[in-house]
Amino acid sequence: MVSKFFKALADPTRRQILKLLRESDMAAGEIADHFNITKPSISHHLNILKQSGLVLDERKGQYIVYSLNMTVFQEVASWFSEITGRKDE
């Protein structure tokens, strides 16, 4: 899980998508509007983010809406705590 997390974060476009989703849930088209790349490229980035568990998707009518999966961020924070020897408070 941690390796997929870092692979997903390695790309600046995916990091920007995560920043957008931090503000609000969005459909793929809404996300694509923020970039100067093709919609298939955005779809590819969203797929990597989904595979890493960083984003969740939910069908709402004819759209798929993406949101952050905070559970994965919490798991990675816990992992960092373990390797640094710090206890969660």
N, C-alpha and C positions, 0 to 999 in steps of 0.2 A: 504494500500500500504506500509506503513512504517513497519508494522509487518512482511510482507513477505520479505521486504528488510533485516531486521535484522535476520530473520530465515535463509535466503540464506547466509548471511555473517557469521553465527555462525559456519560453517564448514570450517576447514582449506583447504580442497581440493578445495572447491568452491572459496575461497579467492585466491588460487594459480591459478585457471583457469582464474579469473578476471585479475590477473597480466599478464598472458600470452596474453590475449585478448587486454590488454592495449598496448602491443607492435605491434600486428597486428591481423587482422581477421584470423580465422583458421577453418578448417574442424574438425569434431569430431575425426577422426583418428589422425590428427596432434596433437590435444590436448591430446589424450590418450597416445601418444608416450612419453609424459613428466611424466607419472605416472606409478607406479608399481601396478596398479589395473586393473580389468577387464573392457572391453569396455562397457558392460552393466552398470557397476557402474558409468563410466564417463557419459553415457547417462542419468542416473538418476540424477546426479549432474547438468548436462546441463538443464534438464527439470525443476528442481527447480529454477535455475537461470532464465530460460525463464518465468516461472510463476510469479516470483518476478518482472519481467520487466527489470532486470539488463542486460540481453543479448537479442539480436535479432538474428533470423536465416533467412537465405535466401538460397533457392535451386539454385545451380549453376551446371547444368548438373546432374551428378550422386551423387554429394556431397551436404551436407548442411553446409554452412559456417556461423560461429557464430561471432558476433561482440558486443562490448560494447554498451549499450544504455545510453548515457550520460545524456539524459533528466531525467532519474530516479535519477541519482546522484545529479543533479541540484535541483530536487524537494525535496530530503532529506536534502540537504544543506539549502534550504529555510525553511524547517520544523525546523531544528536546530536553524536557526536564529530567528524564531518565539518563540521557547520555551526559548531561552536565552535572548530575548528582544532586539536583535541587528537588525538593519535595513540593508537591502542590499544597497550597495553603487553603 
